[in-house]
Amino acid sequence: MANGQWYPPEWPDRIRALTEGRLTPVVPKRAATVMLLKDTDGAPAVHMLRRRTSMAFAGGAYAYPGGGVDPRDDDRQIRWTGPTRAWWASRLGVDETSAQAIVCAAVRETYEEAGVLLAGPTPDSVVGDTTGDDWEADREALVARDVSFAEFLDRRGLVLRSDLLGAWTRWITPEFEPRRYDTWFFVAALPEGQRTRNASTEADSTVWIRPGEAADAYDKGDLLMMPPTIATLRQLRSYATAAAALAAAPGRDLAPVLAQARLEDGELVLSWPGHDEFTKHIPTGGAPA
């Protein structure tokens, strides 16, 4: 492997099955992930976690805090400030109910996996330190789905700060994967007074790293990543501050990126539109090149 691109050994067989009509794609689940940024000298750093090597999906790969939508976030009006649900629906390309659920997933998963909460007691404030025992009990209840995010916010008297998020890109898991997600990537800045920690049961370590340094490590094969992760890191390299990245988010194209697999001249070709670096040529019966 010339770089750190995650490539499961079962993909060629599944791609063949898809191209031959023997595999029916799974409907992707809605998900959200957050590139949490903080300023350092000269460039912002991004918070990343390393998935446990024992994980069935992308074990050992570096990623951002994130996860699936809780269906309960579709059903109840969330305490909310910032751009309206209608604005988010237009931005994300979904209906208002789904927009609320996706934004909630981004905020909730950041709290569950990194201990950082983009919410405050008033529309123009953010909570401070969230590392106390009472906060941890609430976080664990969210992870266990014992309480919904709306219930958590109501209990705490908090308002979700949707204005602290910027929608960055959208990727859909390839059709040949058994676990598929339609994932919206967001950017956010680490709120003053809060600090990250490894609160995820799916990660064995976390790191703050500049996007350029992470991309260089990927190119050397030192860090394992999935295509959306390294693609977004490369996109973040040009921003000198977290605020600059957030300011750029509203102008980003959110057309979904979906891998394409095709049979061409005796080879299986796997490509991601707009991202030529991830293209794989797989000889029939051989290994990817």
C-alpha positions as CSV (number, residue, x, y, z in Angstrom):
1,M,0.0,0.0,0.0
2,A,1.7,3.2,-1.2
3,N,-0.4,5.4,1.2
4,G,-2.8,5.0,4.1
5,Q,-6.0,4.4,2.1
6,W,-8.2,2.0,3.8
7,Y,-9.1,-0.9,1.4
8,P,-10.8,-4.0,2.8
9,P,-9.7,-7.3,1.2
10,E,-13.4,-8.3,0.6
11,W,-14.1,-5.3,-1.7
12,P,-13.1,-6.9,-5.0
13,D,-15.5,-9.8,-4.5
14,R,-18.3,-7.5,-3.5
15,I,-17.6,-5.1,-6.4
16,R,-17.8,-8.1,-8.8
17,A,-21.1,-9.2,-7.3
18,L,-22.5,-5.7,-7.7
19,T,-21.4,-5.3,-11.3
20,E,-22.8,-8.7,-12.1
21,G,-26.1,-8.0,-10.5
22,R,-25.7,-10.5,-7.7
23,L,-25.6,-7.9,-4.9
24,T,-28.5,-5.6,-3.9
25,P,-27.3,-2.4,-2.4
26,V,-28.3,-1.7,1.2
27,V,-30.2,1.5,1.8
28,P,-27.8,4.0,3.5
29,K,-28.6,5.3,7.0
30,R,-28.3,9.0,7.8
31,A,-25.3,10.0,9.7
32,A,-23.2,13.1,10.7
33,T,-19.6,13.7,11.6
34,V,-17.8,16.8,12.8
35,M,-14.3,18.1,12.1
36,L,-13.7,19.9,15.4
37,L,-11.0,22.6,15.0
38,K,-8.9,24.7,17.3
39,D,-6.3,27.4,16.4
40,T,-2.6,26.8,16.7
41,D,0.3,28.9,15.5
42,G,-0.1,29.2,11.8
43,A,-2.9,26.7,11.2
44,P,-5.8,25.1,12.9
45,A,-5.6,21.6,14.3
46,V,-8.4,19.0,13.9
47,H,-9.5,16.5,16.5
48,M,-9.2,12.9,15.2
49,L,-9.8,9.5,16.8
50,R,-8.3,6.2,15.9
51,R,-10.9,3.4,15.6
52,R,-10.0,0.3,17.6
53,T,-8.2,-2.3,15.5
54,S,-10.9,-4.8,16.6
55,M,-13.6,-2.9,14.9
56,A,-15.3,-4.7,12.0
57,F,-15.5,-1.5,10.0
58,A,-12.4,0.5,9.3
59,G,-10.4,-0.8,12.3
60,G,-7.3,1.2,13.0
61,A,-8.4,4.0,10.7
62,Y,-8.4,7.7,11.8
63,A,-11.7,9.5,11.6
64,Y,-13.7,12.3,13.2
65,P,-16.4,12.1,16.0
66,G,-19.6,11.1,14.4
67,G,-22.4,8.5,14.1
68,G,-25.9,7.7,13.0
69,V,-29.1,9.7,13.4
70,D,-31.3,8.9,16.3
71,P,-34.9,8.6,14.8
72,R,-36.2,10.3,17.9
73,D,-34.6,13.5,16.7
74,D,-37.1,13.5,13.8
75,D,-40.1,13.4,16.1
76,R,-39.7,16.3,18.6
77,Q,-38.9,20.0,18.3
78,I,-35.4,20.5,19.7
79,R,-34.4,23.6,21.8
80,W,-32.6,25.4,18.9
81,T,-30.9,28.6,17.9
82,G,-29.1,29.8,14.8
83,P,-30.2,29.2,11.2
84,T,-33.7,27.9,11.0
85,R,-34.7,24.3,10.3
86,A,-35.9,25.6,6.9
87,W,-32.5,27.1,6.2
88,W,-30.7,23.8,7.2
89,A,-33.2,21.8,5.1
90,S,-32.2,23.8,2.0
91,R,-28.5,23.6,2.8
92,L,-28.5,19.9,3.4
93,G,-30.8,19.0,0.6
94,V,-33.4,17.3,2.9
95,D,-36.8,18.1,4.5
96,E,-37.0,20.1,7.7
97,T,-37.5,17.1,9.9
98,S,-34.5,15.3,8.6
99,A,-32.4,18.5,8.8
100,Q,-33.1,18.8,12.5
101,A,-32.2,15.1,13.0
102,I,-28.9,15.5,11.1
103,V,-27.8,18.6,12.9
104,C,-28.8,17.0,16.2
105,A,-26.7,13.9,15.3
106,A,-23.7,16.2,14.6
107,V,-24.0,17.9,18.0
108,R,-24.9,14.8,20.0
109,E,-22.1,12.6,18.5
110,T,-19.5,15.3,19.2
111,Y,-20.6,15.3,22.8
112,E,-20.8,11.5,23.1
113,E,-17.4,10.8,21.4
114,A,-15.3,13.9,22.3
115,G,-17.0,15.4,25.3
116,V,-17.6,18.7,23.5
117,L,-21.1,20.2,23.5
118,L,-22.2,22.8,21.0
119,A,-25.1,24.1,23.2
120,G,-25.6,26.8,25.8
121,P,-28.1,28.1,28.4
122,T,-28.9,31.1,26.1
123,P,-28.9,31.6,22.3
124,D,-25.6,33.5,22.5
125,S,-23.7,31.4,25.1
126,V,-22.0,28.0,25.2
127,V,-21.5,25.7,28.2
128,G,-18.1,25.6,29.8
129,D,-16.3,22.6,31.3
130,T,-18.4,19.4,30.7
131,T,-16.1,16.9,32.5
132,G,-17.9,16.5,35.9
133,D,-19.6,13.4,37.1
134,D,-23.1,14.7,36.5
135,W,-22.2,15.6,32.9
136,E,-20.7,12.1,32.4
137,A,-23.8,10.5,33.7
138,D,-25.9,12.4,31.1
139,R,-23.4,11.6,28.3
140,E,-23.5,7.9,29.1
141,A,-27.3,8.0,29.1
142,L,-27.2,9.5,25.6
143,V,-24.8,6.9,24.4
144,A,-27.1,4.1,25.8
145,R,-30.1,5.9,24.2
146,D,-31.8,6.0,27.6
147,V,-32.7,9.6,26.9
148,S,-33.2,11.5,23.7
149,F,-31.1,14.5,22.8
150,A,-34.2,16.7,23.2
151,E,-34.8,15.3,26.7
152,F,-31.1,15.9,27.6
153,L,-31.3,19.6,26.4
154,D,-34.6,20.1,28.3
155,R,-33.3,18.6,31.5
156,R,-30.2,20.9,31.3
157,G,-32.1,23.9,30.1
158,L,-29.8,24.2,27.1
159,V,-30.3,25.4,23.5
160,L,-28.6,23.7,20.5
161,R,-26.3,26.2,18.8
162,S,-26.7,25.3,15.1
163,D,-24.9,28.5,14.3
164,L,-21.6,27.0,15.5
165,L,-21.7,24.3,12.8
166,G,-20.8,24.7,9.1
167,A,-21.9,22.0,6.6
168,W,-18.8,21.0,4.6
169,T,-19.4,18.0,2.4
170,R,-21.5,14.9,2.0
171,W,-20.3,11.3,1.2
172,I,-22.3,8.1,0.7
173,T,-20.8,4.7,1.5
174,P,-20.3,2.7,-1.8
175,E,-23.2,0.5,-2.9
176,F,-21.2,-2.7,-2.5
177,E,-20.6,-2.1,1.2
178,P,-22.7,-4.1,3.7
179,R,-22.9,-1.1,6.1
180,R,-23.9,2.0,4.3
181,Y,-24.2,5.6,5.5
182,D,-25.3,8.9,4.0
183,T,-23.0,11.2,5.9
184,W,-22.9,14.9,6.2
185,F,-19.5,16.4,7.3
186,F,-19.5,19.5,9.4
187,V,-16.9,21.9,10.7
188,A,-17.0,23.5,14.2
189,A,-14.6,25.3,16.5
190,L,-13.8,24.0,19.9
191,P,-15.8,26.3,22.3
192,E,-13.8,28.3,24.9
193,G,-13.5,26.5,28.2
194,Q,-14.2,23.1,26.8
195,R,-11.7,20.3,26.1
196,T,-11.8,17.1,24.2
197,R,-11.2,13.6,25.6
198,N,-11.5,10.1,24.3
199,A,-15.0,9.3,25.3
200,S,-15.7,6.9,22.5
201,T,-15.9,3.1,23.1
202,E,-15.0,2.7,19.4
203,A,-11.6,4.6,19.7
204,D,-8.4,3.6,21.4
205,S,-6.7,7.0,21.1
206,T,-7.3,10.6,20.0
207,V,-5.1,13.4,18.6
208,W,-5.1,17.0,17.7
209,I,-3.2,17.3,14.5
210,R,-2.9,19.9,11.7
211,P,-4.6,18.8,8.5
212,G,-1.4,19.2,6.5
213,E,0.6,17.0,8.9
214,A,-2.2,14.3,8.9
215,A,-2.3,14.3,5.1
216,D,1.5,14.0,4.9
217,A,1.4,11.0,7.3
218,Y,-1.3,9.4,5.2
219,D,0.8,9.9,2.0
220,K,3.7,8.1,3.8
221,G,1.4,5.3,4.8
222,D,1.8,6.1,8.5
223,L,-1.9,6.9,9.1
224,L,-4.8,4.8,7.8
225,M,-7.8,6.7,6.6
226,M,-11.0,6.2,4.5
227,P,-11.3,8.4,1.4
228,P,-13.7,11.0,2.9
229,T,-11.3,11.6,5.8
230,I,-8.2,12.3,3.8
231,A,-10.2,14.2,1.2
232,T,-11.5,16.6,3.8
233,L,-8.1,17.0,5.5
234,R,-6.7,18.1,2.2
235,Q,-9.5,20.6,1.8
236,L,-8.8,22.1,5.3
237,R,-5.1,22.7,4.6
238,S,-5.7,26.1,3.0
239,Y,-7.3,27.7,6.0
240,A,-5.2,29.6,8.5
241,T,-7.8,29.7,11.3
242,A,-10.9,27.7,12.5
243,A,-13.0,30.9,11.8
244,A,-11.8,31.0,8.2
245,A,-12.9,27.4,7.6
246,L,-16.3,28.1,9.2
247,A,-16.7,31.2,7.1
248,A,-16.0,29.1,3.9
249,A,-18.5,26.4,4.8
250,P,-21.7,28.0,3.4
251,G,-20.2,28.2,0.0
252,R,-19.2,24.5,-0.1
253,D,-20.8,22.1,-2.6
254,L,-22.9,19.5,-0.8
255,A,-23.6,17.3,-3.8
256,P,-23.1,13.7,-2.5
257,V,-19.9,11.8,-3.4
258,L,-20.7,8.2,-4.2
259,A,-18.1,5.7,-5.4
260,Q,-18.7,4.1,-8.7
261,A,-17.6,0.5,-9.7
262,R,-17.5,-0.6,-13.3
263,L,-16.0,-3.4,-15.5
264,E,-13.6,-1.9,-18.0
265,D,-11.2,-3.8,-20.4
266,G,-11.1,-6.8,-18.1
267,E,-10.6,-4.7,-15.0
268,L,-12.8,-3.7,-12.2
269,V,-12.5,0.1,-11.8
270,L,-13.4,1.7,-8.5
271,S,-13.6,5.5,-8.5
272,W,-14.9,8.4,-6.5
273,P,-16.1,11.3,-8.8
274,G,-14.0,14.4,-8.3
275,H,-11.4,12.5,-6.3
276,D,-9.1,10.8,-8.8
277,E,-6.5,9.9,-6.2
278,F,-8.7,7.1,-4.8
279,T,-9.2,5.3,-8.1
280,K,-8.4,1.6,-8.0
281,H,-7.9,-0.8,-10.9
282,I,-8.6,-4.4,-9.9
283,P,-7.6,-7.1,-12.4
284,T,-10.2,-9.8,-12.6
285,G,-8.9,-12.4,-10.1
286,G,-6.1,-10.0,-8.9
287,A,-5.2,-7.4,-6.3
288,P,-6.0,-3.7,-6.6
289,A,-3.5,-1.4,-8.2
